[in-house]
Amino acid sequence: MNYLSKKAAGIEPYAAGEQPKDKQYVKLNTNENPYPPSPKAEAAFRAFDFSALNLYPAPAADGLRAAIAAAEGVPPECVFCGNGSDEILALCLPAFFDADGEGAAFADVTYSFYPVFCDFFSVPKRIVPLEEDFTLDLSKLTAAPAQGVIVANPNAPTGIGIPLPAVEAFVRENASRVVILDEAYMPFFGQSAAQLTQKYENLLVVKTFSKGYSLAGIRCGYAVGGARLIGGLERCRDCFNSYPVDAVCQAVCAAAVADGEYYARMTALVVSERERLRGALQARGFCVLPSSANFLFARHPLAAGRAVYEALRARGVLVRHFRKPRIEEFCRITVGSREQNDALLAALDGFLPRG
Ligand code: PMP
């Protein structure tokens, strides 16, 4: 007997970056932050009252919501918290798109969870190809017939960022439909549109604690938007899991988001390592897309993407390779600590053809 629904049996799920345990790798494949979370977040974790875990957490994560609202400069009612930004992006589909509607528009080369969410919620996909140089022509997205649009800024896996003025014009031009901005990598670009949610009611900005806040292991994300969009997410959350953010997570993330000074320093370190690594890869013949994120998307004219991935893996360095049209020649390399990046460069020097 096949007990699965047609959907469960037929869907192609998202493939997360590998997390192998067979040996210690230099792990530059899932865009984690190489630096530890804020000491204040750690203190909040240690101070957490374990005996209080018999109680359910605050359903809307009120304390965390207030801390995020203070950091973003928006009212708490404009914040929605979830179990990772993936969960929030997933909830966006039933909240803002109809199965018999015009669909969700997004780029052909972008975060590969978007098409999976669409398939899962039976929302039509309107795929808009990126330009030859992997930039996004926003006017093509505006022209796409769709109930709403999803844009990762900076984009993944390319790392290319769209400046805030262009984003604002785009949001204005798409006033009749929802614009979801996935700002997972925004800390490394610094041009967040979160404030614009107070001006444009069609805009939802989705952020995560996984990258800029070094808290990928705790699973927390949030959205900033006007009352109507936040209300839609709340309705869908309460049809699925009314306590998505656990109490420990709420306490730790509230402390993290309040420690902007620490994270500004760590982010500056990642950004300066990104620039050093970019130069070092270019010196080795790589073509590297201009990145505003904490990773670099690079291809080598003399070595295939899969070959680079496999040779690095054999040398104990993990990067991400996608077997997908247009990007098969590339590897996505997370910016690590100085030591990790040096290990990557040494591994490359072990096999790259000298041009
Ligand atoms: N958006 C993008 C573009 C991402 O790359 C990721 C991380 N894989 C996410 C969202 C999800 O991050 P998380 O669920 O850890 O918040």
Residues whose N, C-alpha, C, O or C-beta is under 5 A from the ligand:
A	BS01	PMP	G84 S85 D86 Y111 A152 A156 D182 A184 T208 S210 C220 G221
